[in-house]
Amino acid sequence: MQAAPVRATAIPSFTDALRAVESLLMSGGQRTARRNAWTSVLEDRRRAKDRVEAERALDRFTAVGP
């Protein structure tokens, strides 16, 4: 009978390592606040991108004109 193959564990990504350190250093409330802040930053970036795309679409529409 052969032994089961041994799997190498994946090397954690930088993000995983950073979250592990974060969980050791910060209380749960601080982690939640930081994640909420980052989510807000990403949402603001998404809205800014959507706004720029809408402005460009309006500029193309008005450039064609009636």
C-alpha distances in whole Angstrom, upper triangle without the diagonal:
4,7,9,12,15,18,22,24,27,30,33,36,39,40,37,38,42,41,39,42,45,43,43,47,48,49,48,51,52,48,50,53,52,49,52,54,52,52,56,56,53,55,59,57,56,60,61,60,61,64,64,63,66,68,68,68,71,72,71,73,76,76,76,79,81
4,6,9,12,15,18,21,24,27,30,33,36,37,34,35,39,38,36,39,42,40,40,44,46,46,45,49,49,46,47,50,49,47,50,52,49,49,53,53,50,53,56,54,53,57,58,57,58,61,61,60,63,65,64,65,68,69,68,70,73,73,73,76,78
4,6,9,12,15,18,21,24,26,30,33,34,31,32,35,35,33,36,38,37,37,40,42,43,42,45,46,42,44,47,45,43,46,48,46,46,50,50,48,50,53,52,51,54,56,54,55,59,59,58,61,63,63,63,66,67,67,68,71,71,72,74,77
4,6,9,13,15,18,21,24,27,30,31,28,29,33,32,30,33,35,34,34,38,39,40,39,43,43,39,41,44,42,40,43,45,43,43,46,46,44,46,49,48,47,51,52,51,52,55,56,54,57,60,59,59,63,64,63,65,68,68,68,71,73
4,6,10,12,15,18,21,24,27,29,26,27,30,30,28,31,34,33,33,36,38,39,38,42,41,38,39,43,41,38,42,43,41,41,45,44,42,44,47,46,45,49,50,48,50,53,53,52,55,57,56,57,60,61,60,62,65,65,66,68,71
4,7,9,12,15,18,21,24,26,23,23,27,27,25,28,30,29,30,33,35,36,35,39,38,35,37,40,38,36,39,41,38,38,42,42,40,42,45,44,43,47,48,46,48,51,51,51,53,56,55,56,59,60,59,61,64,64,65,67,70
4,6,9,12,15,18,21,22,20,21,24,24,22,25,28,27,27,31,32,34,33,36,36,32,34,37,35,33,36,37,35,35,39,38,36,39,41,40,40,43,44,43,44,48,48,47,50,52,51,52,55,56,56,57,60,61,61,64,66
4,6,9,12,15,18,20,17,18,21,22,20,23,25,25,25,28,30,32,31,34,34,30,32,35,32,31,34,35,33,33,37,36,34,37,40,38,38,42,43,41,43,46,46,45,48,50,50,50,54,55,54,56,59,59,60,62,65
4,6,9,12,15,17,14,14,18,18,16,19,22,21,22,25,27,28,27,31,30,26,28,31,29,27,30,32,29,30,33,33,31,34,36,35,35,39,40,38,40,43,43,43,46,48,47,48,51,52,52,54,57,57,58,60,63
4,6,9,12,14,11,12,16,16,15,18,20,20,21,24,25,27,26,29,28,25,27,29,27,25,28,29,26,27,31,30,28,31,33,32,32,35,36,35,37,40,40,39,42,44,44,45,48,49,49,51,53,53,54,57,60
4,6,9,11,10,10,13,14,13,15,18,18,19,22,23,26,25,28,27,23,25,28,25,23,27,28,25,26,29,28,27,30,32,30,31,34,35,34,36,39,39,39,42,43,43,44,47,48,48,50,53,53,54,56,59
4,7,8,6,6,10,11,10,12,15,15,16,18,20,22,22,24,23,20,22,24,21,20,23,24,21,22,26,25,23,26,29,27,28,31,32,31,33,36,36,36,39,41,41,42,45,46,46,48,50,51,52,54,57
4,5,5,6,9,10,11,13,14,15,17,19,20,22,22,24,22,19,21,22,19,18,21,22,19,20,23,22,20,24,26,24,25,28,29,28,30,33,33,33,36,38,37,39,42,42,43,45,47,47,49,51,54
4,5,5,6,9,10,11,12,14,16,16,18,21,20,22,20,17,19,21,17,16,20,20,17,19,22,20,19,23,24,23,24,27,27,27,29,32,32,32,35,37,36,38,41,41,42,44,46,47,48,51,54
4,5,5,6,9,10,10,12,14,15,16,18,18,19,17,14,16,17,14,13,16,16,13,15,18,17,16,19,21,20,21,25,25,25,27,29,30,30,33,35,35,36,39,40,40,42,44,45,47,49,52
4,5,5,6,9,10,11,13,14,15,17,17,19,17,14,16,18,15,14,18,18,16,17,21,20,19,22,24,23,24,27,28,28,30,32,33,33,36,38,38,39,42,43,43,45,47,48,50,52,55
4,5,5,6,9,10,11,13,14,17,17,19,17,14,17,19,16,15,19,20,17,19,22,22,21,24,26,25,26,30,30,30,32,35,35,36,38,40,40,42,44,45,46,48,50,50,52,54,57
4,5,5,6,9,10,11,12,15,15,17,14,12,15,16,13,13,16,16,14,17,19,18,18,22,23,23,24,27,28,28,30,32,33,34,36,38,38,40,42,43,44,46,48,48,50,52,55
4,5,5,6,9,10,10,12,12,14,12,9,12,14,11,10,14,15,13,15,18,18,18,21,23,22,24,26,27,28,30,32,33,34,36,37,38,40,42,43,44,46,48,49,50,52,55
4,5,5,6,9,10,12,12,15,14,11,14,16,14,14,17,18,17,19,22,22,22,24,26,26,27,30,31,31,33,36,36,37,40,41,42,43,46,47,48,49,51,52,54,56,59
4,5,5,6,9,11,13,15,13,11,14,16,14,14,18,18,17,19,22,22,22,25,27,26,28,31,32,32,34,36,37,38,40,42,42,44,46,47,48,50,52,53,55,57,60
4,5,5,6,9,10,12,9,7,11,12,10,11,14,15,14,16,19,19,20,22,24,24,26,28,29,30,32,34,35,36,38,39,40,42,44,45,46,48,50,51,53,54,57
4,6,6,7,8,11,9,7,10,13,11,12,15,16,16,18,20,21,21,24,26,26,27,30,31,32,34,36,37,38,40,41,43,44,46,47,48,50,52,53,55,56,59
4,6,8,10,13,11,10,14,15,14,15,18,19,19,21,24,24,25,27,29,29,31,33,34,35,37,39,40,41,43,45,46,47,49,50,52,53,55,56,58,60,62
4,7,10,12,10,9,13,14,13,15,18,18,18,20,22,23,24,26,28,28,30,32,33,34,36,38,39,40,42,43,45,46,48,49,51,52,54,55,57,59,62
4,6,8,6,6,10,11,10,12,15,15,16,18,20,20,22,24,25,26,28,30,31,32,34,36,37,39,40,41,43,45,46,47,49,51,52,53,55,57,59
4,6,6,6,9,10,11,13,14,16,17,19,20,21,23,25,26,28,29,31,32,34,35,36,38,40,41,42,44,45,47,48,50,51,53,54,56,57,60
4,6,5,6,9,10,11,12,14,15,16,18,20,21,22,24,26,27,28,30,32,33,34,36,38,39,41,42,43,45,47,48,49,51,52,54,55,58
4,5,5,6,9,10,10,12,14,15,16,18,20,21,22,24,26,27,28,30,31,33,35,36,37,39,41,42,43,45,47,48,49,51,53,53,56
4,5,5,6,9,10,10,12,14,15,16,18,20,21,23,24,26,27,29,30,31,33,35,36,37,39,41,42,43,45,46,48,49,51,52,55
4,5,5,6,8,10,11,12,14,15,17,18,20,21,23,24,26,27,29,30,32,33,35,36,38,39,41,42,44,45,47,48,50,51,54
4,5,5,6,9,10,10,12,14,15,16,18,20,21,22,24,26,27,28,30,32,33,34,36,37,39,40,42,43,45,46,48,49,52
4,5,5,6,9,10,10,12,14,15,16,18,20,21,22,24,26,27,29,30,31,33,35,36,37,39,41,42,43,45,47,48,50
4,5,5,6,9,10,11,12,14,15,17,18,20,21,23,24,26,27,29,30,32,33,35,36,38,39,41,42,43,46,47,49
4,5,5,6,9,10,11,12,14,15,16,18,20,21,23,24,26,27,29,30,32,33,35,36,38,39,41,42,44,45,48
4,5,5,6,9,10,10,12,14,15,16,18,20,21,22,24,26,27,28,30,31,33,34,36,37,39,40,42,43,46
4,5,5,6,9,10,11,12,14,15,17,19,20,21,23,25,26,27,29,30,31,33,35,36,37,39,41,42,45
4,5,5,6,9,10,11,12,14,15,17,18,20,21,23,24,26,27,29,30,32,33,35,36,38,40,41,44
4,5,5,6,9,10,11,12,14,15,16,18,20,21,22,24,26,27,29,30,32,33,35,36,38,39,42
4,5,5,6,9,10,10,12,14,15,16,18,20,21,22,24,26,27,28,30,31,33,34,36,37,40
4,5,5,6,9,10,11,12,14,15,17,18,20,21,23,24,26,27,29,30,32,33,35,36,39
4,5,5,6,9,10,11,12,14,15,17,18,20,21,23,24,26,27,29,30,32,33,35,38
4,5,5,6,9,10,10,12,14,15,16,18,20,21,22,24,26,27,28,30,32,33,36
4,5,5,6,9,10,10,12,14,15,16,18,20,21,22,24,26,27,28,30,31,34
4,5,5,6,9,10,11,12,14,15,17,18,20,21,23,24,26,27,29,30,33
4,5,5,6,9,10,11,12,14,15,17,18,20,21,23,24,26,27,29,32
4,5,5,6,9,10,10,12,14,15,16,18,20,21,22,24,26,27,30
4,5,5,6,9,10,11,12,14,15,16,18,20,21,22,25,26,29
4,5,5,6,9,10,11,12,14,15,17,18,20,21,23,25,28
4,5,5,6,9,10,11,12,14,15,16,18,20,21,23,25
4,5,5,6,9,10,11,12,14,15,16,18,20,21,24
4,5,5,6,9,10,10,12,14,15,16,19,20,23
4,5,5,6,9,10,11,12,14,15,17,19,22
4,5,5,6,9,10,10,12,14,16,17,19
4,5,5,6,9,10,10,12,14,15,18
4,5,5,6,9,10,10,12,14,18
4,5,5,6,9,10,11,13,15
4,5,5,6,8,10,11,13
4,5,5,6,9,10,13
4,6,5,6,9,12
4,5,5,6,9
4,5,5,8
4,5,9
4,7
4
